């Protein structure tokens, strides 16, 4: 009898743990777990125009594009979300708004407007290693 009781207790404890696990939300809010991930990847710059999020930007806007795979995985829910970016070589920090996806970027890479890139390094650098993560959806600089 005690083995059956122990089995039933363990079974319901397992169910309770499974229900308590965070569930990613794709439609609407950003997946909470993604926000906590610090990506390390390549940072490049590009001349912006009309982005995947539907906004037109220019070289003076502090904006960026995330990798197409990550953009698609989150179904574009990162549009308008700010990202904290750190140049791993010199420690400079900047914030940019997600407005587009980058075809040639991996999930860890970002493509930045010239104005945003210049906050981290001169444009002549071309590319740099960056660490970055999404800020809270409601966060604004």
Residue frames as qw, qx, qy, qz and C-alpha x, y, z in Angstrom:
[[0.000, 0.884, 0.467, 0.000, 0.00, 0.00, 0.00],
 [0.293, -0.804, 0.084, 0.510, 2.81, 2.47, 0.79],
 [0.416, -0.109, 0.584, 0.688, 4.46, 1.84, -2.58],
 [0.183, 0.641, 0.642, 0.379, 1.25, 2.77, -4.38],
 [0.187, -0.928, -0.249, 0.203, 0.90, 5.90, -2.25],
 [0.419, -0.568, 0.324, 0.630, 4.52, 6.83, -2.94],
 [0.376, 0.201, 0.665, 0.613, 4.02, 6.24, -6.67],
 [0.065, 0.818, 0.537, 0.195, 0.88, 8.40, -6.76],
 [0.303, -0.870, -0.041, 0.388, 2.62, 11.17, -4.79],
 [0.438, -0.342, 0.480, 0.679, 5.64, 11.09, -7.12],
 [0.317, 0.455, 0.681, 0.478, 3.41, 11.09, -10.19],
 [0.024, -0.916, -0.394, -0.073, 1.46, 14.18, -9.08],
 [0.403, -0.741, 0.149, 0.516, 4.66, 15.93, -7.97],
 [0.444, -0.032, 0.588, 0.676, 6.07, 15.36, -11.46],
 [0.166, 0.699, 0.600, 0.353, 2.88, 16.77, -13.03],
 [0.225, -0.927, -0.199, 0.224, 3.07, 19.83, -10.76],
 [0.445, -0.515, 0.350, 0.644, 6.68, 20.46, -11.79],
 [0.373, 0.260, 0.654, 0.605, 5.82, 20.13, -15.46],
 [0.029, 0.842, 0.505, 0.190, 2.97, 22.62, -15.13],
 [0.343, -0.864, -0.039, 0.367, 5.21, 25.08, -13.27],
 [0.583, -0.080, 0.394, 0.707, 7.81, 25.15, -16.06],
 [0.159, 0.594, -0.043, -0.787, 7.85, 28.39, -18.07],
 [0.599, 0.472, 0.625, 0.168, 5.97, 28.18, -21.34],
 [0.227, -0.169, 0.309, 0.908, 7.24, 30.35, -24.20],
 [0.386, 0.727, 0.445, -0.354, 4.68, 32.70, -25.69],
 [0.455, 0.064, 0.509, 0.727, 5.20, 33.30, -29.38],
 [0.045, 0.650, 0.499, 0.572, 2.13, 35.27, -30.47],
 [0.335, -0.907, -0.193, -0.168, 2.23, 38.59, -28.66],
 [0.387, -0.862, 0.328, 0.001, 4.94, 38.86, -26.04],
 [0.400, 0.609, -0.681, 0.066, 8.56, 37.84, -26.49],
 [0.871, -0.166, -0.455, 0.089, 9.52, 34.46, -25.16],
 [0.469, -0.862, 0.149, -0.124, 10.61, 35.27, -21.59],
 [0.860, -0.288, 0.256, 0.336, 13.52, 32.85, -21.72],
 [0.635, 0.526, 0.171, 0.539, 14.93, 34.53, -24.85],
 [0.069, -0.944, 0.027, -0.322, 15.10, 37.88, -23.07],
 [0.646, -0.709, 0.281, 0.035, 17.49, 36.43, -20.52],
 [0.890, 0.119, 0.213, 0.385, 19.90, 34.95, -23.06],
 [0.080, -0.842, 0.308, 0.436, 23.12, 36.86, -23.69],
 [0.855, 0.476, 0.150, 0.140, 24.18, 36.28, -27.27],
 [0.334, -0.661, 0.425, 0.520, 27.81, 36.57, -28.38],
 [0.709, 0.459, 0.484, 0.229, 28.22, 37.07, -32.08],
 [0.424, 0.114, 0.306, 0.845, 29.23, 39.27, -34.97],
 [0.109, 0.807, 0.343, -0.468, 28.13, 42.89, -35.16],
 [0.406, 0.185, 0.470, 0.761, 28.05, 44.57, -38.57],
 [0.169, 0.544, 0.228, -0.789, 26.45, 47.69, -40.01],
 [0.308, 0.402, 0.735, 0.451, 24.11, 48.37, -42.92],
 [0.137, -0.002, -0.095, -0.986, 22.20, 51.23, -44.53],
 [0.244, 0.365, 0.831, -0.340, 18.60, 50.86, -43.32],
 [0.258, -0.102, -0.446, -0.851, 15.41, 51.47, -45.26],
 [0.759, -0.211, -0.071, -0.612, 12.08, 49.68, -44.97],
 [0.063, -0.335, 0.911, -0.232, 12.54, 46.84, -42.47],
 [0.305, -0.190, -0.920, -0.155, 10.63, 43.60, -41.86],
 [0.075, -0.421, -0.695, 0.578, 8.77, 45.26, -38.99],
 [0.192, 0.755, 0.584, 0.230, 7.17, 47.69, -41.47],
 [0.184, -0.921, -0.063, 0.338, 9.02, 50.87, -40.44],
 [0.634, 0.634, -0.032, 0.441, 11.29, 52.99, -42.60],
 [0.561, -0.750, 0.041, 0.348, 14.49, 54.11, -40.89],
 [0.490, 0.821, -0.219, 0.194, 17.64, 55.97, -41.88],
 [0.703, 0.272, -0.453, 0.477, 21.34, 55.83, -41.01],
 [0.024, -0.482, 0.390, -0.784, 20.91, 58.21, -38.05],
 [0.777, -0.396, -0.047, -0.486, 18.38, 56.00, -36.23],
 [0.169, -0.457, 0.835, -0.256, 19.66, 53.73, -33.45],
 [0.886, 0.102, 0.092, -0.443, 18.21, 50.55, -34.91],
 [0.156, -0.420, 0.883, 0.141, 19.26, 46.98, -35.66],
 [0.814, 0.141, -0.362, -0.431, 18.33, 43.79, -37.44],
 [0.610, -0.368, 0.682, -0.164, 18.42, 40.39, -35.74],
 [0.085, -0.195, 0.915, 0.342, 19.17, 37.12, -37.51],
 [0.563, 0.002, -0.418, -0.713, 16.37, 35.94, -39.79],
 [0.522, -0.116, -0.844, 0.026, 16.21, 32.59, -37.98],
 [0.155, -0.240, -0.649, 0.705, 15.61, 34.27, -34.62],
 [0.313, 0.127, -0.043, -0.940, 13.17, 36.75, -36.15],
 [0.594, -0.038, -0.613, -0.520, 11.17, 33.91, -37.72],
 [0.405, -0.137, -0.855, 0.293, 11.37, 31.75, -34.58],
 [0.038, -0.347, -0.544, 0.763, 9.74, 34.56, -32.58],
 [0.226, 0.652, 0.683, 0.239, 7.33, 35.38, -35.44],
 [0.198, 0.576, 0.132, 0.782, 8.48, 39.00, -35.46],
 [0.493, -0.777, -0.391, -0.015, 7.47, 39.57, -31.84],
 [0.598, -0.358, -0.086, 0.712, 10.80, 41.34, -31.24],
 [0.245, 0.597, 0.299, 0.703, 9.79, 44.27, -33.45],
 [0.223, -0.823, -0.047, -0.521, 10.20, 47.48, -31.48],
 [0.817, -0.555, -0.084, 0.130, 12.08, 45.75, -28.68],
 [0.066, 0.902, -0.411, 0.114, 15.30, 47.32, -27.47],
 [0.939, 0.039, -0.204, 0.275, 18.59, 45.45, -27.28],
 [0.358, -0.867, 0.321, 0.132, 21.60, 46.18, -25.08],
 [0.856, 0.442, -0.123, 0.240, 24.83, 45.72, -27.06],
 [0.475, -0.791, 0.321, 0.211, 28.39, 45.59, -25.71],
 [0.606, 0.667, -0.428, 0.067, 31.55, 45.69, -27.82],
 [0.925, -0.349, -0.063, 0.138, 33.60, 42.88, -26.25],
 [0.701, 0.309, -0.125, 0.630, 36.89, 44.50, -27.29],
 [0.183, 0.373, -0.204, 0.886, 36.49, 47.96, -25.71],
 [0.143, -0.359, -0.769, 0.510, 33.51, 47.51, -23.36],
 [0.215, 0.055, -0.069, -0.973, 31.43, 50.28, -24.98],
 [0.190, 0.401, 0.872, -0.207, 27.68, 49.86, -24.55],
 [0.249, 0.071, -0.256, -0.931, 24.78, 51.03, -26.70],
 [0.436, 0.341, 0.747, -0.368, 21.06, 50.40, -27.09],
 [0.178, 0.139, -0.569, -0.790, 19.21, 49.85, -30.35],
 [0.662, 0.219, 0.362, -0.619, 15.64, 49.15, -31.41],
 [0.387, 0.033, 0.881, 0.269, 14.84, 45.95, -33.33],
 [0.464, 0.547, 0.062, -0.694, 13.25, 46.88, -36.68],
 [0.657, 0.523, -0.423, -0.342, 14.41, 44.28, -39.19],
 [0.921, -0.184, 0.334, 0.080, 15.84, 40.83, -39.82],
 [0.052, 0.745, -0.593, -0.302, 19.24, 40.02, -41.32],
 [0.925, 0.279, -0.159, -0.202, 19.47, 37.24, -43.92],
 [0.653, 0.468, -0.524, 0.283, 23.23, 36.67, -43.50],
 [0.218, -0.552, 0.566, -0.573, 23.18, 36.77, -39.68],
 [0.435, -0.130, -0.883, 0.122, 23.10, 33.77, -37.37],
 [0.485, -0.721, -0.477, -0.134, 20.90, 33.80, -34.26],
 [0.607, -0.555, -0.179, 0.540, 23.81, 35.40, -32.39],
 [0.382, 0.076, 0.229, 0.892, 24.66, 38.12, -34.92],
 [0.135, 0.826, 0.419, -0.351, 23.17, 41.59, -35.33],
 [0.418, 0.383, 0.327, 0.756, 23.32, 44.16, -38.12],
 [0.198, -0.686, -0.378, 0.589, 23.27, 47.78, -36.93],
 [0.308, 0.924, 0.176, 0.142, 22.59, 51.18, -38.44],
 [0.553, 0.462, -0.234, 0.653, 25.72, 53.33, -38.92],
 [0.249, -0.705, 0.192, -0.636, 24.70, 55.59, -36.00],
 [0.865, -0.454, 0.090, -0.194, 24.35, 52.63, -33.64],
 [0.910, 0.145, -0.124, 0.367, 27.55, 50.93, -34.82],
 [0.329, 0.638, -0.226, 0.659, 29.50, 54.20, -34.30],
 [0.546, -0.707, 0.171, -0.415, 28.51, 54.19, -30.62],
 [0.936, -0.291, 0.187, 0.064, 30.55, 50.98, -30.29],
 [0.634, -0.235, 0.448, 0.585, 33.35, 51.44, -32.83],
 [0.176, 0.550, -0.308, -0.756, 34.27, 53.45, -35.96],
 [0.827, 0.424, 0.112, -0.352, 32.55, 52.30, -39.16],
 [0.421, 0.665, -0.609, -0.097, 35.97, 51.50, -40.61],
 [0.415, -0.317, 0.821, -0.229, 36.12, 48.56, -38.18],
 [0.452, 0.128, -0.706, -0.529, 33.54, 46.87, -40.41],
 [0.792, -0.338, -0.442, -0.250, 32.59, 44.16, -37.95],
 [0.059, -0.505, 0.657, -0.556, 33.17, 43.43, -34.30],
 [0.430, -0.225, -0.868, 0.106, 32.38, 40.85, -31.67],
 [0.344, -0.394, 0.122, -0.844, 29.41, 41.88, -29.55],
 [0.103, -0.267, -0.909, 0.304, 27.44, 40.56, -26.62],
 [0.322, -0.157, -0.135, -0.924, 23.78, 41.48, -26.69],
 [0.029, -0.336, -0.921, 0.194, 20.43, 40.68, -25.14],
 [0.182, -0.611, -0.498, -0.588, 16.84, 41.85, -25.41],
 [0.087, -0.111, 0.470, -0.871, 15.57, 44.32, -22.83],
 [0.255, 0.422, 0.766, -0.412, 12.10, 44.05, -21.28],
 [0.253, 0.565, 0.651, 0.440, 9.38, 44.68, -23.88],
 [0.111, -0.932, -0.343, -0.033, 8.34, 47.87, -22.06],
 [0.550, -0.531, 0.078, 0.640, 11.92, 49.19, -21.59],
 [0.446, 0.832, 0.147, 0.296, 12.85, 52.40, -23.43],
 [0.614, 0.018, -0.178, 0.769, 16.14, 54.34, -23.28]]
